[in-house]
Amino acid sequence: MDAVRIAREVVETRFPAARAAILGGSANTGRRTASSDLDVVVFLDGPPAPYRETTELDGVPVELFCHTAESYEGFADRETADRRSPLLHMCGEGVVLLDRDGFGRRTRADAGRACAPGLRRCPRQTWRTAVTCSPISWTISTGPAIPMSWSSSPIGC
């Protein structure tokens, strides 16, 4: 599986006007398994962000964490206050897939610095639960062109 190719193709297809996108999670590390999904943080200029969406390409599940710059900062600040920020780790350890104006590279560098001084990494199960149980809008789709809404509540973090 070429994680970068798949993630980039999903971003380019679903979000042609995205400001930036970063592939995080285990996909680009030694922690990746055959059943790993791709975690992609996508930065949009405004609505419908913030929201979360699950899609698939070439049989690979892709989790899309869509944010504006402001929603990302607020979400990361709240997670950091709890001393565990999966979002910062995804961005700080991730691969920049798209960067129209330098925001993606700056965000990756800033997140990497924020994680470095001792923001401890959550155990994988805690990380999954923290991300999955957040009050996030859920959308599931079977491919880039066939979305099905599960609920439409905005991120309430």
C-alpha positions as CSV (number, residue, x, y, z in Angstrom):
1,M,0.0,0.0,0.0
2,D,1.3,3.4,-0.9
3,A,-0.2,5.4,1.9
4,V,1.0,8.8,0.7
5,R,-0.4,8.2,-2.8
6,I,-3.8,7.1,-1.5
7,A,-4.1,9.9,1.1
8,R,-3.0,12.6,-1.5
9,E,-5.6,11.2,-4.0
10,V,-8.4,11.3,-1.5
11,V,-7.5,14.9,-0.5
12,E,-7.2,16.1,-4.1
13,T,-10.5,14.4,-5.1
14,R,-12.6,15.4,-2.0
15,F,-11.1,18.8,-1.2
16,P,-9.7,20.5,-4.3
17,A,-9.7,23.9,-2.5
18,A,-8.0,22.6,0.7
19,R,-5.4,24.9,2.1
20,A,-3.2,22.0,3.4
21,A,-3.3,18.4,4.4
22,I,-1.1,16.2,6.6
23,L,-0.9,12.4,6.7
24,G,-0.4,11.3,10.3
25,G,-0.9,8.3,12.5
26,S,0.8,5.0,12.0
27,A,0.6,5.0,8.2
28,N,4.0,6.5,7.7
29,T,5.7,4.8,10.6
30,G,6.9,1.4,11.7
31,R,3.7,1.1,13.7
32,R,1.6,0.5,10.5
33,T,-0.2,-2.9,10.2
34,A,-2.1,-4.4,7.4
35,S,-5.3,-3.2,8.9
36,S,-4.1,0.4,9.6
37,D,-6.3,3.2,8.4
38,L,-4.9,6.5,7.1
39,D,-5.3,9.5,9.3
40,V,-5.4,12.7,7.4
41,V,-5.8,16.2,8.8
42,V,-7.2,18.5,6.1
43,F,-7.2,22.3,6.5
44,L,-10.1,24.2,4.9
45,D,-10.7,27.9,4.8
46,G,-14.2,27.6,6.4
47,P,-17.4,25.6,6.6
48,P,-18.1,22.8,6.5
49,A,-15.1,22.4,8.8
50,P,-14.7,21.4,11.5
51,Y,-15.9,17.8,11.0
52,R,-14.7,14.3,10.7
53,E,-15.3,11.9,7.8
54,T,-14.5,8.3,7.1
55,T,-14.0,7.2,3.5
56,E,-12.1,4.5,1.6
57,L,-9.9,4.3,-1.5
58,D,-8.5,1.1,-3.0
59,G,-9.9,-0.8,0.0
60,V,-8.0,1.4,2.5
61,P,-10.0,3.2,5.1
62,V,-9.2,6.9,5.4
63,E,-10.1,9.0,8.4
64,L,-10.3,12.7,7.5
65,F,-10.1,15.2,10.3
66,C,-11.2,18.5,8.7
67,H,-10.4,21.8,10.4
68,T,-10.0,25.4,9.8
69,A,-6.8,27.0,11.3
70,E,-8.9,28.3,14.2
71,S,-10.7,25.0,15.0
72,Y,-7.4,23.1,14.8
73,E,-5.8,25.5,17.2
74,G,-8.7,25.3,19.7
75,F,-8.9,21.6,19.5
76,A,-5.1,21.1,19.9
77,D,-5.1,23.6,22.9
78,R,-7.8,21.7,24.7
79,E,-6.1,18.4,24.1
80,T,-2.7,19.8,25.2
81,A,-4.3,21.0,28.4
82,D,-5.2,17.4,29.1
83,R,-1.5,16.5,28.3
84,R,-2.4,14.3,25.4
85,S,-3.0,15.5,21.9
86,P,-3.4,13.0,19.1
87,L,-4.1,15.9,16.7
88,L,-0.7,17.5,17.5
89,H,1.1,14.1,17.1
90,M,-0.7,13.5,13.8
91,C,0.5,16.8,12.5
92,G,3.9,17.0,14.2
93,E,5.0,13.5,13.0
94,G,3.1,13.5,9.7
95,V,3.9,13.9,6.1
96,V,2.7,17.1,4.4
97,L,0.5,16.0,1.4
98,L,-0.6,19.5,0.3
99,D,0.5,23.0,1.2
100,R,-0.8,25.9,-0.9
101,D,0.6,28.7,1.2
102,G,3.2,27.4,3.7
103,F,0.5,26.7,6.4
104,G,1.0,22.9,6.2
105,R,4.7,23.1,6.7
106,R,4.4,25.7,9.5
107,T,1.7,23.6,11.2
108,R,3.8,20.4,11.0
109,A,6.9,22.2,12.5
110,D,4.9,24.0,15.2
111,A,3.1,20.7,16.2
112,G,6.4,18.9,16.2
113,R,7.9,21.5,18.6
114,A,4.8,21.3,20.8
115,C,5.1,17.6,21.2
116,A,8.8,17.5,21.8
117,P,9.1,19.0,25.3
118,G,7.3,16.2,27.0
119,L,3.7,16.1,25.8
120,R,3.5,12.4,26.4
121,R,2.2,10.1,23.7
122,C,-1.1,8.4,24.6
123,P,-1.1,4.6,24.5
124,R,-2.7,3.6,21.1
125,Q,-6.0,2.5,22.7
126,T,-6.3,5.7,24.7
127,W,-5.5,7.7,21.6
128,R,-8.2,5.9,19.5
129,T,-10.8,6.4,22.3
130,A,-9.9,10.1,22.7
131,V,-10.3,10.7,19.0
132,T,-13.3,8.4,18.4
133,C,-15.3,9.6,21.4
134,S,-14.9,13.3,20.8
135,P,-18.1,15.1,20.0
136,I,-17.4,15.2,16.3
137,S,-19.7,15.2,13.3
138,W,-19.5,11.7,11.7
139,T,-19.8,11.0,8.0
140,I,-19.2,7.6,6.5
141,S,-18.8,7.1,2.8
142,T,-17.9,4.1,0.7
143,G,-15.8,6.2,-1.7
144,P,-15.0,9.7,-2.6
145,A,-18.3,10.3,-4.4
146,I,-20.9,8.5,-2.2
147,P,-21.2,10.0,1.3
148,M,-23.8,8.9,3.8
149,S,-24.4,11.1,6.9
150,W,-24.6,9.5,10.3
151,S,-25.1,12.8,12.2
152,S,-24.5,16.4,11.5
153,S,-23.5,17.9,14.9
154,P,-20.5,20.2,14.8
155,I,-17.4,19.6,16.8
156,G,-18.4,20.8,20.3
157,C,-14.9,20.9,21.8
